Amino acid sequence: MAKIKKTGRHTGAIKAARQAYRRMLRNRGVKRTIRLLARQLAEAANKKDAAAIGQLSPKVASAWDKAAKTGAIHWKAAARKKSRLALLTQKLLGPSKTAAAK
């Protein structure tokens, strides 16, 4: 195969590298947001602050869902973390308050 004048042979690889870099930056931001929310929820759980837990748990679950939807994290990892979050909130708040928070 002859070399094309201006582009060269590996333009597809160059484009794939650019796309991978952009996705890596976007995924890094998404993961940082999830870690921040999870850290805030863990601090609220340590303090046994029911109001903060009630507000943060839906936000954290939503962040995991969005990250799984875009492919930043695996969907089964998001499901596992959401399940453990639900168990934690139910343990700290009781079953009646978690149903009311939803």
Steps between C-alpha positions, in 0.01 A plus 500: 500500500639835400532777753233767465648845443397714797352262752714190525407146589413518866250785515242270653735415785572868560128578515439207735773629732340847503159350581644280775672801658178705500302211649766445765476864608120486512497171693755635745270790585200272541690265731630793705142623550385156611787468747424843644130419549582159649747661741236751610252216553754302702564802723126544552470130583779526756325794662165315472347811342167370369411817311829509310481129422145543371611779267828349383403139435278573196768731359769233535277232347416731210867580444586130483215439255615784276860380510390149405279633222786691340746212548726668755450201732358154446125468552541207738742704714241778517227253596719348772586839648138616490393182677757550775392863529137392546602251768700768682218754493246241610726396785554858617158649435271202531266362233224757553719807441672362191167437331391856583825641356430338163 
